[in-house]
Amino acid sequence: MKLKAIHPTIAEAIELPRLVALGDNLFGAAFNLMKLLPARHILDRAREEGLLHPDSVIIETTSGTFGLALAILSALRGYRLIIVSDPVIDEPLKRRLEDLGAVVDIVQDPAPIGGYQQSRLDRVAELGQQYPDHFWPSQYENPDNPGAYAHLAEFLEEALGEVDALVGTVGSGGSMCGTATALRKSFPHLYAVGVDTHGSVLFGGKDEKRLLRGLGNSLMPKNLDHTVFDEVHWVSSAEAFHATRLLHRRHGLFMGGTSGAAYMVAKWYAERNPDQAVVCMLPDEGHRYQDTIYSEAWLQEKDVWLPGLPDEPKLVDQRDECDGEWGRMLWGRRSYVDVIGEEFQP
Ligand SMILES: Cc1ncc(COP(=O)(O)O)c(C=O)c1O
């Protein structure tokens, strides 16, 4: 893979991360916006398959970075875009989406089961009827989401030679499952550590309000392949926010909250496994979080201010043994049913 001096657009220029040494054996994969990778791959594939035409309307449900990536690409390529979101969408993101020409459609009420995520899906279905020639990228289900990360795996392999462990947060599952699966073609021993948060259903928890956004989920995405993970961690918002600011203070890396969550776990893992080359996924930049994660007043107001981080996670056999505190489980590349004992119940 050759580095190009001139890129056709900013999207191609920034879709791969910068690799930054965060310790002797720990490398941060620092993205401007990780979701550009799946968004571009999904749109390219849809165009190739004839599902997306110049006058199609793209409709997607998101209150996060996937929407921003779609909005950048839609602006560059001239597609009309409707982003369905809910009242928790933050103002800085909403403004950027609208500035890029996207229509932001906010649902007002959560569904009784599946909360806002379900009511957003219902709204997507409604809009789909209004625009018969629409394209729905569907990041939670579309196999081109994890498929996009083969490109990242190739980049990591070329840059580092060998990767022994990959640590990253899980939302749709696309980045961790896609990258780990592609890396295992060369390194079958690759140890995959998934980072989730309390109040998320992904690895057996119950759906509850979450302050830390981007990781975790209220619904079970098809793109989450549980059998990819060797180990799963649950971190609290307060821990993730503290770690995000440490990443900034120690390494000058100004990143979002999911980067802090991954960094806390990866640092702990890398120190305990000094013979392994560990890669930590840092999915987005910090600007959007200036008035929240990077504001001491906001942290105090939300009661998520921490003076320091715990030294280590609690090792648990059951998900609920670590409610509210940093916990880890040896998932052992098992399915959800094998670990939890029953199929996921929405
Ligand atoms: C900021 C941020 N970090 C991490 C993730 C999790 O990535 P994935 O959806 O690939 O599991 C997301 C997902 O939207 C995100 O927005």
The ligand as a Gaussian input file, in Angstrom:
#p B3LYP/6-31G(d) Opt

LIG

0 1
 C      -17.155000       7.608000      18.732000
 C      -17.409000       6.155000      18.507000
 N      -16.570000       5.253000      19.034000
 C      -16.770000       3.929000      18.888000
 C      -17.828000       3.414000      18.189000
 C      -18.026000       1.923000      18.098000
 O      -17.695000       1.440000      16.841000
 P      -18.493000       0.258000      16.143000
 O      -19.836000       0.784000      15.755000
 O      -17.652000      -0.064000      14.942000
 O      -18.606000      -0.881000      17.086000
 C      -18.740000       4.329000      17.627000
 C      -19.915000       3.833000      16.915000
 O      -20.758000       4.578000      16.448000
 C      -18.517000       5.719000      17.780000
 O      -19.371000       6.623000      17.255000

